[in-house]
Amino acid sequence: MMKSWLFRVVLMMAMVALVAGAAAAGDAAAPRIGKEDVKARLGAADTSIIDVRAVSDWKASKLKIKGAVREDPSDVDGWASRYPKNRTLILYCA
């Protein structure tokens, strides 16, 4: 009984550490921009707007950014290489 409890505590601590590390890495790697900045870049030749909402949320939504491309958020490795490296990618999910 004691071993099971200790295992659960250690597992929970490891999960918290992983989530915290991933969140910190994500903040440093991808800066956020405001809606005014996005509006200013709409239609720019060097920018792609990518909608990464879950497919069910995307289909149910009446609000979509004109010109945005929908990509599967669970397959970033599958589609990221289609965009030139010198292009600004703006990803949104809400």
Backbone as JSON, one array per atom type, in Angstrom:
{
  "sequence": "MMKSWLFRVVLMMAMVALVAGAAAAGDAAAPRIGKEDVKARLGAADTSIIDVRAVSDWKASKLKIKGAVREDPSDVDGWASRYPKNRTLILYCA",
  "N": [[0.83, -1.2, 0.0], [1.89, 1.26, 0.82], [3.97, 1.55, -1.04], [2.55, 1.85, -3.42], [1.25, 4.3, -3.01], [3.46, 6.02, -2.76], [4.58, 5.7, -5.31], [2.56, 6.88, -6.87], [2.69, 9.53, -5.99], [5.3, 10.26, -6.8], [5.03, 9.9, -9.56], [3.07, 11.86, -10.13], [4.49, 14.18, -9.47], [6.49, 14.09, -11.41], [4.96, 14.41, -13.73], [3.96, 17.0, -13.35], [6.35, 18.45, -13.46], [7.11, 17.95, -16.14], [5.01, 19.19, -17.59], [5.27, 21.84, -16.73], [7.82, 22.41, -17.7], [7.43, 22.15, -20.47], [5.58, 24.2, -20.92], [7.11, 26.45, -20.26], [9.11, 26.32, -22.22], [7.56, 26.64, -24.51], [6.62, 29.27, -24.23], [8.95, 30.76, -24.57], [9.71, 30.14, -27.15], [7.68, 30.86, -28.96], [6.45, 33.84, -29.6], [3.69, 35.89, -28.56], [1.19, 37.69, -30.37], [-0.88, 40.55, -30.83], [-4.35, 41.17, -31.81], [-4.48, 43.4, -33.47], [-1.97, 43.45, -34.64], [-2.13, 41.1, -36.1], [-4.21, 41.74, -37.87], [-2.92, 43.72, -39.34], [-1.13, 42.21, -40.77], [-2.63, 40.61, -42.42], [-3.06, 39.18, -45.55], [-0.46, 39.74, -46.3], [2.42, 39.01, -48.21], [4.49, 37.6, -47.06], [3.49, 36.18, -44.93], [1.67, 33.63, -43.26], [-1.45, 32.66, -42.09], [-2.5, 30.38, -39.77], [-4.91, 28.17, -38.79], [-5.28, 26.28, -36.03], [-7.19, 24.92, -34.61], [-9.07, 22.26, -33.05], [-10.61, 19.88, -35.21], [-13.37, 19.53, -34.87], [-14.1, 21.84, -33.43], [-13.37, 23.77, -35.27], [-15.09, 23.19, -37.45], [-17.55, 23.71, -36.23], [-17.49, 26.4, -35.72], [-18.49, 29.66, -36.67], [-16.91, 31.73, -37.03], [-14.09, 32.59, -38.68], [-10.79, 33.34, -39.73], [-10.35, 35.17, -42.6], [-8.72, 33.79, -45.34], [-7.09, 32.21, -43.81], [-5.45, 29.09, -43.23], [-6.41, 25.85, -42.42], [-4.84, 23.61, -40.27], [-3.87, 20.46, -38.92], [-3.48, 20.28, -35.5], [-2.26, 18.19, -34.18], [-0.44, 17.15, -35.87], [1.92, 18.59, -36.5], [4.54, 18.12, -37.35], [4.02, 16.93, -39.78], [2.99, 18.95, -41.48], [4.44, 21.32, -41.17], [6.79, 21.62, -42.66], [5.91, 22.38, -45.14], [5.77, 25.07, -45.3], [7.68, 27.91, -46.17], [10.83, 28.67, -44.64], [11.47, 31.35, -44.3], [9.14, 32.63, -43.95], [6.57, 34.24, -42.07], [4.72, 32.66, -39.65], [1.55, 32.62, -38.34], [-0.15, 31.22, -35.84], [-3.31, 30.22, -34.71], [-5.84, 29.42, -32.29], [-8.29, 30.01, -31.24]],
  "CA": [[0.0, 0.0, 0.0], [2.77, 2.42, 0.92], [4.7, 1.67, -2.3], [1.6, 2.36, -4.41], [1.05, 5.72, -2.7], [4.7, 6.7, -3.09], [4.67, 5.69, -6.77], [1.61, 7.88, -7.4], [3.22, 10.86, -5.68], [6.44, 10.5, -7.68], [4.49, 10.05, -10.91], [2.4, 13.16, -10.2], [5.53, 15.22, -9.47], [7.14, 14.04, -12.71], [4.04, 14.99, -14.71], [3.93, 18.45, -13.14], [7.62, 18.97, -13.97], [7.06, 17.91, -17.6], [4.08, 20.21, -18.07], [5.87, 23.15, -16.46], [8.93, 22.58, -18.65], [6.88, 22.35, -21.81], [4.98, 25.52, -20.96], [8.19, 27.45, -20.27], [9.75, 26.26, -23.54], [6.63, 27.19, -25.49], [6.58, 30.72, -24.09], [10.18, 31.34, -25.08], [9.87, 29.85, -28.57], [6.63, 31.42, -29.8], [5.89, 35.07, -29.03], [2.28, 36.19, -28.84], [0.92, 39.0, -30.97], [-2.26, 40.97, -30.64], [-5.22, 41.13, -32.99], [-4.15, 44.5, -34.38], [-0.8, 43.01, -35.42], [-2.61, 40.1, -37.07], [-4.94, 42.48, -38.91], [-1.96, 44.43, -40.18], [-0.41, 41.24, -41.59], [-3.54, 39.89, -43.32], [-2.78, 39.35, -46.97], [0.96, 40.0, -46.56], [3.03, 37.91, -48.97], [5.45, 36.85, -46.24], [2.81, 35.7, -43.73], [0.59, 32.64, -43.37], [-2.29, 32.52, -40.9], [-2.82, 28.97, -39.68], [-5.93, 27.82, -37.79], [-4.93, 24.96, -35.48], [-8.24, 24.42, -33.72], [-9.52, 20.89, -33.29], [-11.49, 19.88, -36.38], [-14.77, 19.72, -34.44], [-14.26, 23.25, -33.09], [-13.26, 24.51, -36.52], [-16.33, 23.0, -38.21], [-18.68, 24.29, -35.5], [-17.34, 27.84, -35.62], [-18.88, 30.53, -37.78], [-15.88, 32.75, -37.09], [-12.82, 32.14, -39.22], [-10.02, 34.43, -40.33], [-10.34, 35.04, -44.06], [-7.41, 33.47, -45.87], [-6.36, 31.29, -42.94], [-5.4, 27.7, -43.63], [-6.57, 24.97, -41.26], [-3.89, 22.51, -40.18], [-4.1, 19.57, -37.77], [-2.52, 20.6, -34.45], [-1.57, 16.99, -33.71], [0.47, 16.69, -36.92], [2.77, 19.71, -36.88], [5.67, 17.6, -38.13], [3.55, 16.59, -41.12], [2.7, 20.09, -42.34], [5.31, 22.49, -40.96], [7.8, 21.74, -43.72], [5.31, 22.95, -46.37], [5.87, 26.53, -45.26], [9.07, 28.36, -46.26], [11.42, 29.09, -43.37], [11.53, 32.81, -44.22], [7.75, 33.09, -43.86], [6.03, 34.4, -40.72], [3.54, 31.83, -39.43], [0.72, 33.02, -37.2], [-1.04, 30.12, -35.5], [-4.34, 30.58, -33.74], [-6.72, 28.3, -31.92], [-9.52, 30.46, -30.6]],
  "C": [[0.87, 1.26, 0.0], [3.53, 2.64, -0.4], [3.8, 2.25, -3.39], [1.39, 3.86, -4.22], [2.28, 6.52, -3.11], [4.89, 6.78, -4.61], [3.77, 6.76, -7.37], [2.11, 9.3, -7.16], [4.38, 11.2, -6.61], [5.98, 10.7, -9.11], [3.84, 11.41, -11.1], [3.44, 14.29, -10.26], [6.24, 15.26, -10.82], [6.26, 14.67, -13.78], [3.99, 16.5, -14.59], [5.2, 19.08, -13.7], [7.63, 19.0, -15.5], [6.18, 19.0, -18.17], [4.67, 21.6, -17.88], [7.02, 23.42, -17.44], [8.45, 22.85, -20.05], [6.27, 23.74, -21.94], [6.04, 26.61, -21.03], [8.88, 27.47, -21.63], [8.86, 26.88, -24.6], [6.57, 28.7, -25.43], [7.79, 31.37, -24.72], [10.26, 31.2, -26.6], [8.85, 30.56, -29.46], [6.04, 32.67, -29.15], [4.43, 35.24, -29.41], [2.18, 37.56, -29.5], [-0.56, 39.3, -30.8], [-3.04, 40.99, -31.94], [-4.92, 42.26, -33.96], [-2.94, 44.15, -35.24], [-1.2, 41.98, -36.48], [-3.34, 40.8, -38.21], [-4.0, 43.17, -39.88], [-1.23, 43.48, -41.13], [-1.31, 40.46, -42.55], [-3.22, 40.2, -44.77], [-1.32, 39.64, -47.31], [1.59, 38.77, -47.23], [3.96, 37.05, -48.14], [4.83, 36.24, -44.98], [1.74, 34.68, -44.08], [-0.14, 32.59, -42.04], [-2.77, 31.07, -40.87], [-3.76, 28.73, -38.49], [-5.63, 26.41, -37.3], [-5.95, 24.48, -34.45], [-8.53, 22.95, -34.03], [-10.56, 20.92, -34.4], [-12.95, 20.1, -35.99], [-15.04, 21.18, -34.08], [-14.25, 24.11, -34.34], [-14.56, 24.42, -37.32], [-17.52, 23.69, -37.55], [-18.64, 25.82, -35.47], [-17.8, 28.56, -36.88], [-17.82, 31.6, -38.0], [-14.56, 32.14, -37.54], [-12.11, 33.34, -39.83], [-9.93, 34.18, -41.82], [-8.91, 34.82, -44.54], [-6.6, 32.52, -45.0], [-6.47, 29.87, -43.48], [-5.56, 26.86, -42.36], [-5.58, 23.82, -41.35], [-4.18, 21.74, -38.9], [-3.06, 19.85, -36.7], [-1.75, 19.38, -33.93], [-0.57, 16.46, -34.73], [1.38, 17.82, -37.41], [3.95, 19.24, -37.73], [5.27, 17.28, -39.57], [3.34, 17.78, -42.03], [3.67, 21.26, -42.21], [6.31, 22.69, -42.09], [7.23, 22.3, -45.03], [5.44, 24.46, -46.43], [7.34, 26.95, -45.31], [9.57, 28.89, -44.91], [11.47, 30.6, -43.21], [10.13, 33.44, -44.1], [7.34, 33.23, -42.4], [4.77, 33.56, -40.63], [2.82, 32.34, -38.19], [-0.28, 31.9, -36.99], [-2.07, 30.61, -34.5], [-5.27, 29.41, -33.49], [-7.99, 28.76, -31.22], [-10.19, 31.54, -31.42]]
}
